[in-house]
């Protein structure tokens, strides 16, 4: 018996030794790693998004809270530039960019009163309340017809809703201001609010039944987009994912045949914001449940009829053409979730009329090739004059008859001289705004800018709205120089635009770096592949070289258009840029 007890004791001692060794050599190092503070690699772009506060930078450059400017650039107030004009202490190039004096220059001209705002607030709120009341009546009638019972209360218009505030803050300088936090809230709401309805867009409805599967050149479905309404009564244009991020547009594709890309819409908004144009509606990525958030909430029977379950058990839907000939162009969830972009709707045309104007540098939309002589559809009438007083191409003054017979822009290097003779390009900032648009399109590689829109209230000098950017970011390996024709042929550029481009060419504010950091905030990150980001830097250098050649030929005073506010900023030395 004593020997047996001795064996048990030795066994217990052996097991205790083994357990102690396991604790010391295996478990304790893991506990130490968990307890040790996590360190981020130096220069990590997501450092500004850390949940724990970052080390306090120099007082002059310290933001109000870590990561605030990265998520909402417009909250940054005027701050002194860090020593040497470089990056801020937090390591965020995006924060440093939006804290730069160029992004704090006063708007030109200053906003003076209600005439500078797009909407009259009381009139707009009355209009939206009527829309909500009409919606509630239709919902009640629909439920009665379908014998549906619901405990959901009627919708109420909330004045503080982000989409309402977005509409009310649109002014003559852009779709949103630098100092407003509304855009960040709107992006957040579009990502999380449930949908209460889904329908085809108005232009899709106009084409209903017009699609001929045997004759159409481009596959129907490339334009597939839906209007989604959220529980706060806001609306957004939904464009579903059609291609993978790394799929480039084939070389043999015409630009009007190419698929539309949801990630291009998202990236275009971020780029437009970084360039300080503020002309692209706020756009965000979202994973949409096509069954619960589209099929189950739509009342459009045609939309309901185009849903089906694929052989892989994924829920799919397609555009207008008959089922048997176009299911190959359907978009499918996995099995229900589908990536897509959501672009905030602009105010109704009843409240804020818009003018759609053909682009003077419009391209040919046929398989024949280059644009035929004179497709300059213009000029459109002044936004403040009677239509009968406008110049008509086949009649009117001699410059209009000359424009009607001039060769197209693709074969005539002096084409801009013709455009400058036509109203309103000869007497307003419209031509400079078109050149801004061309620079933006060249950076994203968009050849599909056949029209542009502008609010009629702001007159001929109003900003151009950069809508429909889904055909951008198609080929990172090719730079389509012809998109820059308005700049290279007219040799004009706004000083403000040039200063921003020069700033984004500097290492401390490198365009690809700030775009990469900005896109990290989107739910669908990575939005762009690395080759597309690097292509932005390459194209930016091409733009700057084009401006340099223009200055060499025509002189700086002829090429760079300077406004009063831009001149005062330059004189005070805030820009701190080299030529």
C-alpha distance (Angstrom), angle and dihedral (degrees) to the residues before:
residue distance angle dihedral
X1 . . .
X2 3.82 . .
X3 3.82 88.7 .
X4 3.78 91.5 52.4
X5 3.83 91.4 51.7
X6 3.82 89.4 49.3
X7 3.85 91.0 54.2
X8 3.82 91.3 50.6
X9 3.76 90.8 50.7
X10 3.80 92.5 50.4
X11 3.81 90.3 48.7
X12 3.79 91.5 51.3
X13 3.80 91.3 48.2
X14 3.82 90.9 49.8
X15 3.81 92.4 49.6
X16 3.80 90.6 47.5
X17 3.79 91.1 51.8
X18 3.78 91.5 50.0
X19 3.79 91.6 48.6
X20 3.80 91.8 49.1
X21 3.80 91.4 50.2
X22 3.83 91.3 49.5
X23 3.80 91.2 50.0
X24 3.81 92.9 48.0
X25 3.80 100.3 43.1
X26 3.86 102.0 33.0
X27 3.77 115.9 16.7
X28 3.81 99.8 36.4
X29 3.87 94.8 55.5
X30 3.80 89.4 51.8
X31 3.80 91.1 51.0
X32 3.80 89.5 49.9
X33 3.83 91.3 52.1
X34 3.80 90.7 50.8
X35 3.80 92.6 48.8
X36 3.82 94.9 45.1
X37 3.87 113.1 95.5
X38 3.77 111.9 -104.8
X39 3.79 116.2 -114.2
X40 3.76 125.0 -154.1
X41 3.76 123.0 -142.0
X42 3.78 112.7 -99.5
X43 3.78 111.3 -91.3
X44 3.82 94.6 14.8
X45 3.85 105.9 166.0
X46 3.78 91.6 -141.6
X47 3.79 94.3 56.7
X48 3.77 90.0 100.1
X49 3.81 89.6 58.3
X50 3.80 96.3 56.6
X51 3.76 116.0 126.8
X52 3.80 92.7 -136.2
X53 3.81 117.9 72.1
X54 3.77 115.9 -95.5
X55 3.81 121.3 -126.8
X56 3.77 108.9 -79.7
X57 3.82 112.1 -99.1
X58 3.76 125.7 -150.5
X59 3.81 110.7 -48.4
X60 3.81 94.3 -118.6
X61 3.80 92.6 58.7
X62 3.81 101.2 33.1
X63 3.81 114.3 123.7
X64 3.77 119.7 -140.0
X65 3.80 91.4 -107.6
X66 3.80 134.1 2.9
X67 3.79 111.6 -86.9
X68 3.82 94.8 4.3
X69 3.78 96.0 123.3
X70 3.80 93.4 42.3
X71 3.80 90.3 59.1
X72 3.78 97.0 36.2
X73 3.78 114.0 17.5
X74 3.78 93.0 -176.2
X75 3.80 93.5 67.8
X76 3.79 92.2 70.7
X77 3.76 111.4 106.3
X78 3.81 124.2 -156.6
X79 3.78 108.5 -61.1
X80 3.75 135.8 172.1
X81 3.78 115.9 -98.5
X82 3.83 115.2 -107.9
X83 3.77 115.6 -101.2
X84 3.76 110.7 -76.4
X85 3.80 92.5 16.0
X86 3.78 91.0 -91.6
X87 3.75 136.7 125.6
X88 3.77 123.7 -41.5
X89 3.77 122.2 -106.5
X90 3.80 92.3 -99.7
X91 3.81 91.0 64.0
X92 3.81 93.0 -121.6
X93 3.78 113.5 136.5
X94 3.78 89.9 -170.4
X95 3.80 91.9 56.9
X96 3.80 90.3 47.1
X97 3.81 90.6 49.8
X98 3.80 95.6 52.5
X99 3.80 90.6 43.6
X100 3.81 90.9 55.2
X101 3.83 115.9 112.2
X102 3.81 90.7 -116.3
X103 3.80 87.7 69.1
X104 3.79 91.7 50.5
X105 3.81 99.0 50.5
X106 3.84 109.5 124.1
X107 3.78 114.7 -101.8
X108 3.79 117.5 -100.3
X109 2.97 118.3 -101.3
X110 3.83 100.0 16.6
X111 3.79 118.1 -117.4
X112 3.78 107.0 -101.8
X113 3.79 107.8 176.1
X114 3.81 149.6 -41.2
X115 3.80 91.3 -43.2
X116 3.82 88.4 68.9
X117 3.82 93.2 56.3
X118 3.77 119.4 81.9
X119 3.80 96.0 -136.7
X120 3.77 135.0 37.9
X121 3.79 100.0 -128.6
X122 3.80 99.3 -140.9
X123 3.79 93.4 46.2
X124 3.81 90.9 48.0
X125 3.80 93.3 49.1
X126 3.81 91.7 50.0
X127 3.80 89.4 50.4
X128 3.82 92.9 49.8
X129 3.80 92.1 47.3
X130 3.80 89.5 54.6
X131 3.81 89.3 49.4
X132 3.81 91.4 51.9
X133 3.81 91.7 47.5
X134 3.81 90.6 50.4
X135 3.80 89.9 49.0
X136 3.81 91.4 52.4
X137 3.81 91.8 49.9
X138 3.79 92.3 50.7
X139 3.80 91.4 47.3
X140 3.80 90.3 52.1
X141 3.81 92.4 49.1
X142 3.81 91.5 47.4
X143 3.80 92.6 51.5
X144 3.79 91.3 48.3
X145 3.80 92.0 50.9
X146 3.80 92.2 47.7
X147 3.82 93.7 41.7
X148 3.77 90.2 -122.6
X149 3.76 124.4 158.6
X150 3.76 121.3 -153.7
X151 3.77 134.5 173.4
X152 3.81 92.5 -158.0
X153 3.82 111.1 122.0
X154 3.82 119.4 -127.8
X155 3.78 115.7 -84.9
X156 3.78 118.2 -96.4
X157 3.79 125.2 -155.4
X158 3.79 110.2 -118.9
X159 3.79 111.8 -155.6
X160 3.81 89.8 -156.1
X161 3.83 91.9 56.5
X162 3.79 109.5 127.4
X163 3.82 94.7 -125.3
X164 3.82 91.1 52.7
X165 3.80 91.8 49.8
X166 3.80 90.4 46.3
X167 3.81 90.4 55.6
X168 3.80 93.3 45.5
X169 3.81 93.6 50.7
X170 3.82 97.4 53.9
X171 3.81 108.1 116.6
X172 3.78 139.7 167.7
X173 3.83 92.3 -80.2
X174 3.78 98.0 58.4
X175 3.78 148.7 -51.6
X176 3.79 90.8 -70.3
X177 3.78 137.7 4.7
X178 3.78 129.3 -116.5
X179 3.80 92.6 -120.6
X180 3.82 97.8 54.4
X181 3.82 124.9 96.2
X182 3.81 91.6 -161.3
X183 3.82 95.8 98.5
X184 3.79 93.9 58.6
X185 3.79 91.0 49.0
X186 3.80 91.5 47.4
X187 3.81 92.0 51.7
X188 3.80 89.8 48.7
X189 3.81 92.7 49.8
X190 3.80 94.1 48.9
X191 3.80 88.8 53.5
X192 3.80 97.0 52.2
X193 3.82 112.4 22.8
X194 3.84 115.3 101.7
X195 3.79 118.6 -118.1
X196 3.79 120.7 -113.9
X197 3.82 98.8 -175.7
X198 3.79 142.0 13.6
X199 3.79 129.1 -165.7
X200 3.78 143.6 154.0
X201 3.79 117.0 -84.8
X202 3.80 119.8 -104.7
X203 3.79 94.5 -103.9
X204 3.81 90.0 50.1
X205 3.79 89.4 51.7
X206 3.81 90.0 50.4
X207 3.80 88.9 57.5
X208 3.81 93.8 47.4
X209 3.80 108.2 135.3
X210 3.80 93.0 2.4
X211 3.79 95.0 98.4
X212 3.80 114.2 107.2
X213 3.78 110.4 -165.9
X214 3.81 92.8 -163.4
X215 3.80 98.1 52.1
X216 3.77 109.2 27.2
X217 3.81 113.7 111.9
X218 3.77 99.3 -151.8
X219 3.79 121.2 47.1
X220 3.77 112.4 -97.5
X221 3.74 109.9 -118.9
X222 3.80 97.7 51.8
X223 3.80 85.4 101.9
X224 3.79 94.5 47.9
X225 3.80 107.6 145.7
X226 3.76 135.5 144.4
X227 3.78 137.9 -156.5
X228 3.80 111.9 -124.9
X229 3.79 122.9 -166.7
X230 3.79 119.6 -156.3
X231 3.78 132.6 -146.1
X232 3.83 90.7 -98.3
X233 3.85 88.1 57.5
X234 3.80 92.5 -109.2
X235 3.81 119.7 136.3
X236 3.79 134.3 -143.5
X237 3.79 136.6 -178.7
X238 3.80 109.9 -117.7
X239 3.80 118.6 -152.4
X240 3.81 113.1 -176.9
X241 3.76 127.3 -140.3
X242 3.80 111.9 -89.8
X243 3.80 103.4 163.6
X244 3.77 138.8 31.0
X245 3.80 117.6 -105.5
X246 3.80 94.3 -110.3
X247 3.83 96.1 48.7
X248 3.79 110.6 108.9
X249 3.77 123.2 -156.7
X250 3.83 107.9 -96.6
X251 3.79 113.7 -109.1
X252 3.81 92.2 -121.5
X253 3.81 93.5 56.7
X254 3.79 119.8 106.4
X255 3.79 111.8 -132.3
X256 3.82 90.6 -116.5
X257 3.82 91.8 54.5
X258 3.77 96.5 51.5
X259 3.80 120.9 107.6
X260 3.76 119.1 -104.0
X261 3.81 114.0 -113.7
X262 3.76 123.9 -141.8
X263 3.80 92.1 -156.6
X264 3.82 90.3 54.7
X265 3.81 89.7 60.0
X266 3.80 90.6 51.4
X267 3.81 94.9 46.0
X268 3.82 91.9 45.8
X269 3.80 90.8 58.6
X270 3.80 92.1 50.9
X271 3.82 92.5 47.2
X272 3.81 92.3 47.5
X273 3.80 89.4 52.1
X274 3.82 92.4 48.1
X275 3.82 90.6 50.7
X276 3.83 87.8 51.5
X277 3.81 91.9 -125.1
X278 3.83 94.3 122.1
X279 3.80 91.8 -166.8
X280 3.83 100.8 120.3
X281 3.83 115.8 84.2
X282 3.82 113.4 -114.2
X283 3.80 108.3 -83.3
X284 3.79 130.9 -172.5
X285 3.79 137.5 176.5
X286 3.79 122.1 -117.4
X287 3.80 140.3 174.9
X288 3.81 104.0 -125.2
X289 3.79 124.6 -161.7
X290 3.81 98.3 -136.1
X291 3.81 92.0 -161.3
X292 3.79 100.9 48.5
X293 3.80 99.7 27.6
X294 3.82 100.4 39.4
X295 3.82 114.8 13.8
X296 3.81 97.3 40.1
X297 3.81 95.4 45.1
X298 3.82 101.6 41.1
X299 3.78 120.8 98.2
X300 3.79 93.6 -171.4
X301 3.79 105.3 110.4
X302 3.79 92.7 -159.3
X303 3.79 91.0 55.2
X304 3.79 90.0 47.3
X305 3.81 90.3 52.1
X306 3.81 95.6 57.0
X307 3.81 94.8 60.9
X308 3.78 117.5 101.6
X309 3.80 141.0 155.3
X310 3.79 114.8 -108.8
X311 3.83 124.7 -137.2
X312 3.81 86.3 -99.5
X313 3.84 89.1 59.0
X314 3.82 92.3 -110.1
X315 3.81 121.1 140.2
X316 3.82 109.4 -118.7
X317 3.78 139.4 175.8
X318 3.81 135.5 -176.7
X319 3.78 142.5 -168.4
X320 3.78 132.2 -89.6
X321 3.77 109.6 -57.4
X322 3.81 120.7 100.4
X323 3.77 116.1 -75.3
X324 3.77 98.1 -113.4
X325 3.80 97.1 56.6
X326 3.79 105.4 38.1
X327 3.78 110.7 38.7
X328 3.80 87.7 103.8
X329 3.80 87.2 70.5
X330 3.80 94.7 50.7
X331 3.77 123.7 122.1
X332 3.78 117.1 -130.7
X333 3.77 136.7 -159.5
X334 3.78 124.3 -135.9
X335 2.99 85.9 -99.8
X336 3.82 94.5 -48.2
X337 3.82 105.9 -17.0
X338 3.79 117.9 89.2
X339 3.80 130.2 178.3
X340 3.75 117.7 -125.4
X341 3.79 146.0 151.3
X342 3.79 123.7 -110.4
X343 3.81 117.3 -154.8
X344 3.79 117.4 -168.5
X345 3.80 115.2 -116.7
X346 3.78 119.6 -115.2
X347 3.82 119.9 -129.6
X348 3.78 117.0 -69.9
X349 3.80 117.2 -84.9
X350 3.81 87.1 -120.6
X351 3.80 88.6 65.0
X352 3.80 101.1 31.4
X353 3.82 114.2 21.6
X354 3.80 115.3 -151.8
X355 3.77 130.7 -157.6
X356 3.81 119.4 -138.2
X357 3.80 109.8 -149.5
X358 3.82 127.8 -172.2
X359 3.77 111.7 -116.9
X360 3.84 109.7 -112.4
X361 3.81 86.7 -137.8
X362 3.79 93.1 51.3
X363 3.81 117.0 156.7
X364 3.76 130.8 -134.4
X365 3.80 113.2 -90.6
X366 3.77 96.2 -158.6
X367 3.78 136.5 82.2
X368 3.82 89.8 -109.2
X369 3.77 94.3 87.9
X370 3.79 129.9 -131.4
X371 3.74 126.3 40.9
X372 3.79 113.3 -83.0
X373 3.80 120.7 -122.2
X374 3.53 112.3 -71.9
X375 3.65 114.3 7.3
X376 3.80 89.6 147.1
X377 3.79 96.6 128.5
X378 3.60 96.9 -161.3
X379 2.58 165.4 -110.4
X380 3.76 103.5 -42.2
X381 3.79 114.7 -148.7
X382 3.77 120.8 -89.3
X383 3.75 113.5 -89.1
X384 3.81 88.1 -123.2
X385 3.80 101.7 39.0
X386 3.77 135.4 76.3
X387 3.79 116.5 -91.8
X388 3.79 91.5 -124.6
X389 3.80 89.9 62.5
X390 3.79 94.8 59.0
X391 3.75 125.5 105.6
X392 3.82 114.8 -99.7
X393 3.78 117.8 -154.4
X394 3.79 97.6 -131.0
X395 3.81 94.5 41.5
X396 3.77 138.6 24.1
X397 3.81 130.0 57.6
X398 3.83 122.5 4.6
X399 3.82 93.3 -104.5
X400 3.81 89.3 60.8
X401 3.82 92.8 51.3
X402 3.81 88.9 47.5
X403 3.80 90.4 52.2
X404 3.80 90.2 51.4
X405 3.79 92.2 59.9
X406 3.81 100.9 35.2
X407 3.81 120.3 114.5
X408 3.79 117.9 -102.2
X409 3.80 123.4 -92.9
X410 3.81 94.0 -105.1
X411 3.80 92.7 63.3
X412 3.80 102.4 27.0
X413 3.85 116.4 68.7
X414 3.84 89.0 -171.0
X415 3.79 92.4 55.4
X416 3.81 92.9 115.2
X417 3.80 89.3 65.3
X418 3.79 88.0 63.2
X419 3.80 92.9 48.0
X420 3.82 91.3 50.7
X421 3.81 90.2 60.0
X422 3.80 93.2 57.5
X423 3.78 124.2 84.8
X424 3.04 127.4 -85.7
X425 3.81 93.9 17.0
X426 3.80 90.3 62.4
X427 3.79 99.0 54.3
X428 3.82 111.5 28.6
X429 3.79 143.5 41.2
X430 3.79 90.5 -90.1
X431 3.80 94.1 107.1
X432 3.80 91.5 50.3
X433 3.80 89.2 50.5
X434 3.81 90.3 51.4
X435 3.82 88.8 51.9
X436 3.82 89.5 51.3
X437 3.79 87.8 52.7
X438 3.82 91.3 49.5
X439 3.81 91.0 51.9
X440 3.79 90.3 50.8
X441 3.82 91.9 47.8
X442 3.80 91.9 48.3
X443 3.79 91.5 53.8
X444 3.81 92.0 52.8
X445 3.82 94.6 35.8
X446 3.82 95.3 -120.5
X447 3.82 114.8 161.0
X448 3.80 94.5 168.2
X449 3.81 101.3 86.3
X450 3.79 100.0 124.2
X451 3.83 95.3 146.5
X452 3.75 138.6 16.3
X453 3.79 130.1 -156.5
X454 3.79 133.2 -142.7
X455 3.80 136.8 175.8
X456 3.79 111.3 -100.9
X457 3.82 92.6 -144.6
X458 3.80 93.3 70.4
X459 3.80 95.1 54.3
X460 3.78 129.6 -141.4
X461 3.81 93.4 -34.6
X462 3.79 93.8 54.6
X463 3.80 119.3 123.4
X464 3.79 121.3 -94.8
X465 3.80 116.7 -116.2
X466 3.80 111.8 -129.0
X467 3.81 100.3 -143.6
X468 3.82 129.8 166.4
X469 3.80 104.6 26.6
X470 3.80 96.1 160.4
X471 3.81 93.6 114.4
X472 3.76 91.7 62.0
X473 3.80 126.2 101.2
X474 3.79 92.3 34.6
X475 3.82 101.0 130.5
X476 3.79 120.2 24.1
X477 3.81 91.7 176.6
X478 3.82 94.7 61.2
X479 3.81 131.1 59.0
X480 3.81 110.6 -156.1
X481 3.81 100.1 -146.1
X482 3.82 93.0 -175.0
X483 3.82 89.3 72.1
X484 3.83 86.8 69.0
X485 3.82 92.8 57.1
X486 3.83 94.3 111.3
X487 3.82 88.9 57.3
X488 3.80 98.1 40.3
X489 3.82 95.0 43.3
X490 3.81 98.0 41.9
X491 3.83 97.2 34.1
X492 3.80 92.6 -150.7
X493 3.79 131.1 124.4
X494 3.79 136.3 164.9
X495 3.78 113.8 -105.4
X496 3.81 89.6 -133.0
X497 3.81 91.2 55.1
X498 3.81 92.4 47.1
X499 3.81 93.0 49.6
X500 3.80 91.1 51.9
X501 3.81 91.5 48.7
X502 3.80 91.4 49.3
X503 3.79 90.8 49.4
X504 3.82 91.8 51.0
X505 3.80 89.8 51.8
X506 3.82 91.2 61.7
X507 3.79 118.9 96.9
X508 3.81 93.5 -122.0
X509 3.82 92.1 56.6
X510 3.80 100.2 27.0
X511 3.80 110.5 174.8
X512 3.80 96.0 -133.3
X513 3.81 91.1 49.3
X514 3.80 96.5 50.1
X515 3.82 90.8 44.1
X516 3.79 90.9 50.8
X517 3.79 91.1 50.1
X518 3.80 93.7 44.9
X519 3.81 92.7 50.6
X520 3.82 91.0 52.8
X521 3.80 87.2 77.5
X522 3.81 92.5 64.2
X523 3.79 120.5 95.8
X524 3.81 91.9 -130.1
X525 3.80 96.1 54.5
X526 2.99 127.4 -176.0
X527 3.80 85.9 56.3
X528 3.83 95.1 166.5
X529 3.78 130.0 29.9
X530 3.79 118.6 -119.9
X531 3.85 94.6 -104.4
X532 3.82 90.0 57.6
X533 3.81 91.1 50.7
X534 3.80 92.3 49.6
X535 3.82 90.0 47.6
X536 3.81 87.9 63.1
X537 3.81 90.6 62.6
X538 3.78 91.8 47.8
X539 3.80 93.6 49.4
X540 3.78 91.5 46.1
X541 3.81 89.5 58.8
X542 3.82 89.9 50.0
X543 3.82 90.0 54.5
X544 3.80 92.6 49.7
X545 3.82 91.9 48.3
X546 3.81 89.4 50.6
X547 3.81 90.0 54.1
X548 3.80 90.7 47.3
X549 3.81 91.5 53.9
X550 3.79 90.3 49.3
X551 3.82 90.9 51.7
X552 3.80 91.0 49.2
X553 3.81 90.7 54.4
X554 3.82 103.2 34.8
X555 3.80 105.4 19.9
X556 3.77 130.2 -112.6
X557 3.81 96.0 -86.9
X558 3.79 92.2 57.2
X559 3.81 95.7 44.8
X560 3.82 104.9 40.7
X561 3.79 115.6 63.6
X562 3.80 110.2 -151.6
X563 3.79 124.5 -160.1
X564 3.82 125.1 -162.2
X565 3.81 96.1 -104.5
X566 3.79 91.8 45.8
X567 3.80 91.1 49.9
X568 3.82 92.9 52.6
X569 3.80 91.0 48.9
X570 3.79 91.1 50.6
X571 3.81 92.4 47.6
X572 3.81 92.1 51.9
X573 3.78 90.8 54.3
X574 3.81 94.6 -122.4
X575 3.78 94.6 131.6
X576 3.83 92.8 59.7
X577 3.78 91.6 -170.7
X578 3.76 132.1 139.6
X579 3.77 121.3 -127.1
